[in-house]
Amino acid sequence: MTPISRLWLSSAAIGAGTIHLAVGASAPVLLMITLVGLGAAELGWGAVTLVRGRALAPGAALFGALIPVFVWGAVATLGSGLGVPATATGLPLQPMATATLFDLFLAGGLAVAARRAAAVPEPGAAATAEPGGWRFLAALMLAAIVVSGLTTPALAATDAGAHAVPHGSHGLPSAPTPETPASHHH
């Protein structure tokens, strides 16, 4: 697996993990435990893969990336079968769809890497080529833009995002408005 592939897969895992933590924070108890555990595992796998420079347990990670997809599918299917609206399950559509996109990308990338590794006669022969500095930097920047661009709106659509303090209102005094004149001290 190339360093750029690891970078992209790690970024996808970190994006999915962040979303799963945010969704899990307000989900019903069993789903909360499941999603927070999966989110922590995704964040951990993404960070360790970045730091170590190789994918940690790629077979287990491939399987693990599909677990939240199946959990969401089961909850949506069982919930709708019981007449429970999607909002009542605690799993909002946009964040879960975005996390699923990341998880499917992660699982697909790991499957392709496993297939390529099995086809390479000498282990690690294809992974020895390091990309140039500018190429890796461009891949890093693109991964950051894509993952943050997808993750940020997904986080805003969670219950945690709905209760977040609006930007620009953190500890700053309010400016006087025509309705509320500033007090004058003489």
C-alpha positions as CSV (number, residue, x, y, z in Angstrom):
1,M,0.0,0.0,0.0
2,T,1.4,3.4,-1.0
3,P,1.9,6.2,1.6
4,I,-0.8,8.2,-0.2
5,S,-3.2,5.3,-0.1
6,R,-2.6,5.0,3.7
7,L,-3.1,8.7,4.1
8,W,-6.5,8.6,2.3
9,L,-7.7,5.5,4.2
10,S,-6.5,6.9,7.5
11,S,-8.3,10.2,6.8
12,A,-11.5,8.3,5.9
13,A,-11.3,6.3,9.1
14,I,-10.8,9.5,11.1
15,G,-13.7,11.2,9.4
16,A,-16.1,8.2,10.0
17,G,-14.9,7.9,13.6
18,T,-15.5,11.6,14.3
19,I,-19.1,11.3,12.9
20,H,-19.8,8.1,14.8
21,L,-18.7,9.7,18.1
22,A,-21.0,12.7,17.5
23,V,-24.0,10.6,16.4
24,G,-23.4,8.1,19.2
25,A,-23.3,10.9,21.8
26,S,-27.1,11.4,21.5
27,A,-28.2,8.0,20.3
28,P,-30.2,5.5,22.5
29,V,-28.0,3.7,25.0
30,L,-27.3,0.5,23.0
31,L,-26.6,2.4,19.8
32,M,-24.5,5.0,21.8
33,I,-22.3,2.3,23.2
34,T,-21.9,0.7,19.7
35,L,-21.3,3.9,17.8
36,V,-18.9,5.4,20.4
37,G,-16.9,2.1,20.5
38,L,-16.8,2.0,16.7
39,G,-15.9,5.7,16.4
40,A,-13.1,5.3,18.9
41,A,-11.8,2.2,17.0
42,E,-11.9,4.1,13.7
43,L,-10.1,7.1,15.1
44,G,-7.5,4.9,16.8
45,W,-6.9,2.8,13.6
46,G,-6.6,6.0,11.5
47,A,-4.1,7.6,13.9
48,V,-2.0,4.4,14.3
49,T,-1.9,3.8,10.6
50,L,-0.7,7.4,10.0
51,V,2.0,7.2,12.7
52,R,3.3,3.7,12.0
53,G,3.3,4.1,8.2
54,R,1.5,0.9,7.6
55,A,-2.1,-0.3,7.8
56,L,-2.8,-1.9,11.2
57,A,-4.5,-5.3,10.8
58,P,-6.0,-4.5,7.4
59,G,-8.2,-7.6,7.3
60,A,-9.8,-6.7,10.7
61,A,-10.0,-3.1,9.7
62,L,-11.9,-4.0,6.4
63,F,-14.4,-6.1,8.4
64,G,-14.6,-3.4,11.1
65,A,-15.3,-0.6,8.5
66,L,-18.4,-2.5,7.4
67,I,-19.9,-3.0,10.9
68,P,-21.3,0.5,11.2
69,V,-22.7,0.2,7.7
70,F,-24.6,-2.9,8.8
71,V,-25.6,-1.5,12.1
72,W,-27.1,1.6,10.4
73,G,-28.9,-0.7,7.8
74,A,-30.3,-2.9,10.5
75,V,-31.5,0.0,12.7
76,A,-33.1,1.7,9.6
77,T,-34.7,-1.5,8.5
78,L,-36.0,-2.6,11.9
79,G,-37.1,0.9,12.8
80,S,-39.1,1.4,9.6
81,G,-40.5,-2.1,10.0
82,L,-41.8,-1.2,13.4
83,G,-43.1,2.2,12.2
84,V,-40.3,4.2,13.9
85,P,-39.3,7.3,12.0
86,A,-35.6,7.6,11.2
87,T,-35.3,10.6,13.6
88,A,-36.6,8.5,16.5
89,T,-33.7,6.0,16.1
90,G,-31.1,8.7,17.0
91,L,-29.3,8.1,13.7
92,P,-29.7,11.1,11.5
93,L,-29.6,10.5,7.8
94,Q,-26.9,12.9,6.5
95,P,-24.2,12.1,9.2
96,M,-24.8,8.4,8.9
97,A,-24.7,8.6,5.1
98,T,-21.4,10.5,5.2
99,A,-19.9,8.1,7.7
100,T,-21.1,5.2,5.5
101,L,-19.4,6.8,2.5
102,F,-16.1,7.0,4.4
103,D,-16.5,3.4,5.7
104,L,-17.2,2.0,2.2
105,F,-14.2,3.9,0.8
106,L,-12.1,2.5,3.6
107,A,-13.3,-1.1,3.1
108,G,-13.0,-0.8,-0.7
109,G,-9.5,0.6,-0.4
110,L,-8.4,-2.1,2.0
111,A,-9.9,-4.8,-0.3
112,V,-8.0,-3.4,-3.3
113,A,-4.8,-3.2,-1.3
114,A,-5.2,-6.8,-0.1
115,R,-5.8,-8.0,-3.7
116,R,-2.8,-6.1,-5.0
117,A,-0.6,-7.4,-2.2
118,A,-1.7,-11.0,-3.0
119,A,-0.8,-10.4,-6.7
120,V,2.7,-9.0,-5.9
121,P,5.3,-11.8,-6.0
122,E,7.6,-10.1,-3.5
123,P,6.0,-8.8,-0.4
124,G,6.3,-5.0,-0.2
125,A,7.8,-4.6,-3.6
126,A,5.1,-2.3,-4.8
127,A,5.0,-0.3,-1.6
128,T,8.6,0.8,-1.6
129,A,8.1,3.7,-4.0
130,E,7.8,6.9,-1.9
131,P,6.0,9.7,-3.6
132,G,7.7,13.0,-4.1
133,G,7.3,15.7,-1.4
134,W,5.0,17.9,-3.5
135,R,2.9,14.9,-4.6
136,F,2.4,13.7,-1.0
137,L,1.7,17.3,0.2
138,A,-0.9,17.7,-2.5
139,A,-2.5,14.4,-1.5
140,L,-2.5,15.4,2.1
141,M,-4.1,18.8,1.4
142,L,-6.8,17.2,-0.9
143,A,-7.5,14.5,1.8
144,A,-7.9,17.2,4.4
145,I,-10.2,19.3,2.2
146,V,-12.4,16.4,1.2
147,V,-12.7,14.9,4.6
148,S,-13.3,18.2,6.4
149,G,-15.7,19.3,3.7
150,L,-17.8,16.2,4.2
151,T,-17.3,15.8,7.9
152,T,-18.2,19.4,9.0
153,P,-21.7,19.5,7.6
154,A,-22.3,16.0,8.9
155,L,-21.3,17.0,12.4
156,A,-23.5,20.1,12.1
157,A,-26.4,17.8,11.3
158,T,-26.0,15.8,14.6
159,D,-27.7,16.6,17.9
160,A,-24.3,17.8,19.2
161,G,-24.0,20.1,16.2
162,A,-27.6,21.4,16.7
163,H,-26.6,22.5,20.3
164,A,-23.2,23.9,19.4
165,V,-22.5,27.6,20.2
166,P,-22.7,29.7,17.0
167,H,-19.4,31.0,15.7
168,G,-18.5,34.5,16.9
169,S,-20.4,34.2,20.1
170,H,-17.8,32.7,22.3
171,G,-17.4,35.0,25.3
172,L,-17.5,38.2,23.4
173,P,-19.7,41.0,24.8
174,S,-22.7,41.9,22.6
175,A,-22.5,45.0,20.5
176,P,-25.2,47.5,21.2
177,T,-28.1,47.5,18.8
178,P,-30.6,50.3,18.1
179,E,-33.1,48.4,20.3
180,T,-30.6,48.2,23.2
181,P,-28.6,51.4,23.5
182,A,-25.3,51.2,25.2
183,S,-25.2,52.4,28.8
184,H,-23.4,55.6,29.4
185,H,-21.3,56.1,32.5
186,H,-20.6,59.7,33.5
